[in-house]
């Protein structure tokens, strides 16, 4: 295997593991809400150990390719916090403050390009997910981005941010997109089947 | 190429938002003009007037007197 293919394969695997980590941690945090709404949650299978598997998955992802997986995780955290920007968390900071703090830390540690690429990519994914889940989230009593800004606006903004991410880092984009698409398709297949 | 797509999608999004906003304003204005007439028409068909709050039968009787 040539070094270039090996490097791209490494990025794909790191992104897959990082996405799994984000999904597991998200399920751990949203366990109560998903139970009330009757949505599928991996906590039902893994129990409280879900957070450990999330950490393990992120550690392996960081060991394979830290410069891709860590910025993606930090940005996922920032965007997750940003959706609850008025709420005060255990740190004593509001969601918005935590979000900005984590993003700034990421910029200091990993540089502008990595963080901006991750920001646009993860935001695009978030918008696309909200576009698909608009009715499910409405039933669960949650006003997602598609509901707030409009369905068509959400889809167009998702395409726009995805293209912007591609424009920021053309070398990284195909592998990151492939890794995310694999995890996303698997989750859709797994969750919609239930 | 990529920059062209970004500009195209941005233009599409802005155009959509602009059109939606204009449509909303126009619809609201049209509704504001049409609603009193529609309400009056429907109420008169049912025998009373929403503006003067007077029943048609009572009006006829008072005119005869």
Interface residues (C-beta under 8 A of the other chain):
Chain A: X150 X152 X153 X156 X157 X159 X160 X163 X164 X166 X167 X170
Chain B: X2 X3 X5 X6 X9 X10 X12 X13 X16 X17 X20
